[in-house]
């Protein structure tokens, strides 16, 4: 797995989460999720009305459903190309995603210019990213 491509996908999903009106996280029960993540985001960016709903399921993947915005998935199998795909270990992927959401919220995203990362101003090209993934 190319670490830079994975980081780009994580940033894109984090941006989508912060642009949404709320997030539903479907996850296996063994994944450790910080219960205070929504509060941390609110403290960093009080203008964001942002909430999480966590639902447990038996699949070995984490599905991020954003209200008003496209979502994504951590783990396998590969989701539709409208969704950001992060093909990494579930706990590692979710931890990195959480850190990126906090970093972006602290920088003022989505109300800032240039703080969303170098690829934030360009249309997301999920199909092209997937072609570059080295999953062998």
DOZAMAR-521071 format. One line per field, with one value per residue (C-alpha): residue number from 0; residue in three letters; chain; x, y, z. Coordinates in steps of 0.1 Angstrom, whole numbers, m for minus. Layout:
N
num: c(NUM  ...) $
residu: c(Ala  ...) $
chaine: c(A  ...) $
xx: c(X  ...) $
yy: c(Y  ...) $
zz: c(Z  ...) $
END
This chain:
136
num: c(0  1  2  3  4  5  6  7  8  9  10  11  12  13  14  15  16  17  18  19  20  21  22  23  24  25  26  27  28  29  30  31  32  33  34  35  36  37  38  39  40  41  42  43  44  45  46  47  48  49  50  51  52  53  54  55  56  57  58  59  60  61  62  63  64  65  66  67  68  69  70  71  72  73  74  75  76  77  78  79  80  81  82  83  84  85  86  87  88  89  90  91  92  93  94  95  96  97  98  99  100  101  102  103  104  105  106  107  108  109  110  111  112  113  114  115  116  117  118  119  120  121  122  123  124  125  126  127  128  129  130  131  132  133  134  135) $
residu: c(Unk  Unk  Unk  Unk  Unk  Unk  Unk  Unk  Unk  Unk  Unk  Unk  Unk  Unk  Unk  Unk  Unk  Unk  Unk  Unk  Unk  Unk  Unk  Unk  Unk  Unk  Unk  Unk  Unk  Unk  Unk  Unk  Unk  Unk  Unk  Unk  Unk  Unk  Unk  Unk  Unk  Unk  Unk  Unk  Unk  Unk  Unk  Unk  Unk  Unk  Unk  Unk  Unk  Unk  Unk  Unk  Unk  Unk  Unk  Unk  Unk  Unk  Unk  Unk  Unk  Unk  Unk  Unk  Unk  Unk  Unk  Unk  Unk  Unk  Unk  Unk  Unk  Unk  Unk  Unk  Unk  Unk  Unk  Unk  Unk  Unk  Unk  Unk  Unk  Unk  Unk  Unk  Unk  Unk  Unk  Unk  Unk  Unk  Unk  Unk  Unk  Unk  Unk  Unk  Unk  Unk  Unk  Unk  Unk  Unk  Unk  Unk  Unk  Unk  Unk  Unk  Unk  Unk  Unk  Unk  Unk  Unk  Unk  Unk  Unk  Unk  Unk  Unk  Unk  Unk  Unk  Unk  Unk  Unk  Unk  Unk) $
chaine: c(A  A  A  A  A  A  A  A  A  A  A  A  A  A  A  A  A  A  A  A  A  A  A  A  A  A  A  A  A  A  A  A  A  A  A  A  A  A  A  A  A  A  A  A  A  A  A  A  A  A  A  A  A  A  A  A  A  A  A  A  A  A  A  A  A  A  A  A  A  A  A  A  A  A  A  A  A  A  A  A  A  A  A  A  A  A  A  A  A  A  A  A  A  A  A  A  A  A  A  A  A  A  A  A  A  A  A  A  A  A  A  A  A  A  A  A  A  A  A  A  A  A  A  A  A  A  A  A  A  A  A  A  A  A  A  A) $
xx: c(0  13  14  10  m21  m36  m29  m46  m77  m78  m76  m104  m127  m119  m128  m161  m169  m163  m184  m213  m241  m233  m217  m229  m200  m207  m180  m172  m173  m136  m126  m117  m135  m130  m164  m153  m143  m175  m168  m132  m143  m169  m142  m118  m145  m175  m192  m195  m227  m213  m224  m215  m237  m219  m236  m220  m221  m205  m186  m148  m150  m158  m184  m186  m219  m220  m253  m254  m221  m206  m188  m162  m150  m120  m111  m123  m142  m138  m169  m185  m163  m185  m171  m135  m118  m91  m77  m58  m61  m94  m80  m50  m73  m98  m71  m55  m89  m98  m64  m69  m105  m92  m62  m85  m111  m83  m71  m106  m117  m140  m141  m104  m84  m56  m58  m75  m43  m27  m54  m84  m90  m91  m120  m114  m105  m113  m111  m75  m64  m76  m57  m25  m31  m6  m27  m4) $
yy: c(0  34  55  88  76  63  96  115  92  97  135  134  114  137  167  151  144  180  193  170  177  146  112  76  52  15  m5  m39  m38  m45  m11  15  47  79  87  123  129  149  171  176  188  211  226  232  245  258  269  233  215  181  148  111  82  49  16  m18  m45  m78  m69  m64  m29  6  24  62  76  114  133  156  145  113  90  63  30  16  m20  m45  m53  m23  0  18  45  73  64  71  38  34  m2  m5  m22  m10  3  20  36  48  63  81  94  107  125  141  152  169  185  199  211  228  245  259  235  239  277  283  287  263  244  213  199  203  183  200  225  199  176  142  115  82  61  75  70  33  27  38  16  m12  m39  m68) $
zz: c(0  m10  23  4  m15  17  34  6  8  46  41  16  38  67  46  36  72  82  53  63  87  107  105  110  117  112  128  143  181  185  170  197  190  211  225  229  192  185  215  205  171  186  209  180  156  175  143  131  141  140  155  153  156  161  150  155  128  122  90  91  76  88  68  71  60  59  60  30  16  1  25  25  38  57  49  24  1  m23  m21  m51  m66  m52  m18  m6  m1  25  22  55  89  104  137  121  94  119  142  113  101  136  138  104  113  145  126  99  124  144  112  105  78  59  64  57  25  19  52  37  22  m12  m30  m13  m40  m68  m76  m59  m85  m66  m98  m105  m69  m69  m101  m83  m52  m49  m33  m42) $
END
